[in-house]
């Protein structure tokens, strides 16, 4: 096992998570430029019809990412735990099977999507006047599915402790995407199809960067055809089991987004679709620090859980929550104070769209730290310690039990504003469930720490043993 990986079980928790999380956050922030820059260029050079088309296509993109997460995150959890156990052959088998699953999924998604293109677009709420723009964007984007799947091997780079190298996956892609968006959309006038081509070329470059790492000799796992195969139904099932939580959350999010699109089209038309697409893009940007910290937390908690260092697992979760509050709140406050200015960045001089979007943005994100922030941290924790059913319970309750009914009911009484308030209301209800489950989990971890520490000579007092055994 290499030195970087071993440090996951020995370095002090705060600097360790900071070292892993900051590159992850930087990579995600830059990676979010894929969507944000596309929206800026489409909003300014194509207009509200282009933004409406991108909003309708977004649930489809979420499904693709959900399947990538199902395979990639499910494999990464097993990968981190196997690293903690020192089972190197097992580590390489997990990596090889992950590649086989990713390539198979990419082929199925691409063929199915291109075959039923128009039917898919109408199902996800695209209005008739935006069909041509939606078709142009999605038909190109589907060719990038294989690059999305390969790019998700980035999780394994981070799992081995090379967070800075992992960060460059997003940075390389995002920089290329910005340049190509400017070239294709602003200069060459390729409209919304140009934005799609810019994205998949950038994704291809990111995938090439990830592949080069596993060919470089630095990694524990290699791209070796002897390992790239399906080992057994049981192993595939275990991978999917561990990835089902974030995947189901992504797929249910796609369903909710579809319902929202239909409600938006009914209560506000293309203008409402365009405004809400920008709002959701900004919301995703605001949660980037939270997801970045979770990505730094996951290899630490997974490795130490596998090594039975439960004190480090508990401390990693607490430190991550504090970092999330310190780093995430300032950006949230800034957007709350200047929502109309934020909206104008995406749409330029469009007073009606800025007024609708700015007002709605403030309503949509005002409860975000209390609601979504808590549920994300707790759900990601349970996933990282191979307890996907608990993570799934939180995510599905948040989206399917709370948010989806609200998205169906509230617009009937409040119109467009009902769509805006459905998500934050659902998040706040789900945060109560997440808090109760995590409180029980913390009690379980403390008990494990006490039992382990009580077996150490001269540490028979559990209360005294916790502090001594925390490392």
Buried (B, 14 or more C-beta within 10 A) or exposed (E): BEEBBBBBBEBEBBEBBBBBBBBBBBBBBBBBBBBBBBBBBBBBBBBBBBBBBBBBBBBBBBBBBBBBBBBBBBBBBBBBBBBBBEBEEBBBBBBBBBBBBBBEBBEEBBEEBEEEBEEBBEBBBBBEEBBEBBBBBBBBBBBBBBBBBBBBBBBBBBBBBBBBBBBBBBBBBBBBBBBBBBBBBEEEEBBBBBBBBBBBBBBBBBBBBBBEBBEEEBBBBBBEEEBBEEBEEEBBEBBBBBBBBBBBBBBBBBBBBBBBBBBBBBBBBBBBBBBBBBBBBBBBBBBBBBBBBBBBBBBBBBBBBBBEBBBBBBBBBEBBBEBBBEBBBEBBEEBBEBBEEBBBBBBEEBEEBBEBBBBBBBBBBBBBBEBBBBBBBBBBBBBBBBBBEBBBBBBBBBBBBBBBEBBBEBBEEBBBBBBBBBBBBBBBBBBEBBEEBBEEBEEEBBEBBBEBBBEEEEBEEBEBBBEEBBE
